[in-house]
Amino acid sequence: MTGWAGKVGRIRVIGTGVMGRGIGQLAATAGVTVELADVRREAVDDAIEFIGSMADKLAAKGKLADARAVQDRLVPVASPDAPADGVDLVVEAVREDLATKRALFADLERVCPQETIFATNTSSLSVTEIAAELADPGRLVGLHFFNPVPLMRLVEVVPGTRTHDWLPAEALELVKGWGHEPVLAKDAPGFLVNHAGRGLNTEALQILAEALAEPADVDRVARDVLGLKLGPFELLDLTGLDVSHAVLESIWSGFHGDPRLRPSWLTRPRVAAGLFGRKNGEGFYSYADGKQQVADEPEAPPKPTSPVFTADEHLARVLSGAGVQVVSDAYPDAVLLVPLYGESTVDAAVRAGLPPARVTGVDPLGGYERRLTMSVHPGLDPAAGRAAWGALAATGRPVTVVRDGPAPIAQRLLASIVNTACFIAGQQLATPADIDTAVRLGLGYPRGPLAWGDLVGGDVVLRILRGLAATTGDPRYRPSPWLTERVALGLPLVSAGTTPTDLRS
């Protein structure tokens, strides 16, 4: 049915909560007549009023030409399974329950013309399983919108196993016509965005489980070094740990316990204790009147009088520019700052033949620009550690001091983000371009994870992962073949490279 997307003039949105309202507003603004249905008629009336008020506000700001026209396209329907003659598409936005969705589509199949297409806005259920009991499962496709729908431009188009071959391409065109950005994802656990998002959260929780840093420290590093808008624990508090815990467990079990997606033991007891986050005032942070409560960072020691040695020329220039005495040899009285890539401070000191008591690790990721991270190992002389901290603080950058671990915090987070995306690409769950688009728009990262890996260097990411795997023995850090092959071949991570299909043309 080539050209179906261009003929969609009337849709029905079932479920008029936050998501249903947003989908209705988007479609009506795009010029489509929108029927709104819910099991509660008052919810339909509220939704029409809400969408109308939003249209008025947009028109007042000059962002919408004709609010009245949008409002006139909204049509209340008595019930979800009311006769649907003339409806080209039904979009379901009811609660996340397989039985509920199946029953709804079974009812719709009895009242909708055969040519009416069904779409589910599920974020976590299998599209194939939702469609399994339909007489024609091919008419159902996943259209996963993100909240708030009018502002979040991303839509995941998810065909089920039996979805008609022509439908995914037409669904992509439909979403584009409505002014949003579609990506095509396979019907795998978490689809694309929720799967890709596990890279950050699972590793942040692992760092916390190892007691290497406090949540606020991890978040500061994530924001200042990696450039994320929200740190992982701020994000978990915003989403609600009760929701995130279920997603973590669901995706991990959906991939049959793949170690790279393994959740942390920390989340279950926190959920049991009611530490959900912002929604109830206490999570990884506490909240007063909705405002996050964060302790000030500890005051750094003064600039040391003892000399500092580092083999990192960039760091040496930064320190010298701050008036710190930098020497060219590891004199007996010098404080030793060692840059780390995929290894602990202890391993780096031993490898370089330096006395561990005077060695502090520093993370070079990010070029020492916005925040510096130093690692403290058990054998460090406290006086040397304070001198190192004071030297780094003299640069004017904030300094996060953490326990030494198998690799610096920012490196672990970034490597996990990139490696997760590489696994998604390698399993052909989505194209490299769609992976980067989905993560950038859906998760708000400064760039797509594959492009991010290319920017840092695939060889650097691989070095971090191999170091983590060798030190910990944990298979969660096994590098994706997508990553290892491209590093070996000198190909960018965003490239699909040569495929069997290329040989058939």
GITA-V175910 format. One record per run of one state. SS is the DSSP state (H for helix, E for strand, C for the rest). FROM is the first residue (numbers start at 1). TO is the last residue. Records with the same first field share a line. If there is no record, write none. Layout:
SS=FROM-TO  FROM-TO
This chain:
C=1-3  8-9  15-17  30-32  38-40  61-66  73-73  77-88  93-97  112-116  121-126  132-136  146-153  160-166  178-180  186-192  197-197  210-214  225-231  240-240  255-258  262-265  273-276  281-281  283-285  289-290  294-307  310-312  322-325  328-334  341-344  353-355  364-370  377-381  394-397  404-408  427-431  444-448  457-457  473-474  478-480  490-499  505-505
H=4-7  18-29  41-60  67-72  98-111  127-131  137-139  167-177  193-196  198-209  215-224  232-239  241-254  259-261  266-272  278-280  313-321  345-352  356-358  382-393  409-426  432-443  449-456  458-472  475-477  481-489  500-504
E=10-14  33-37  74-76  89-92  117-120  140-145  154-159  181-185  277-277  282-282  286-288  291-293  308-309  326-327  335-340  359-363  371-376  398-403
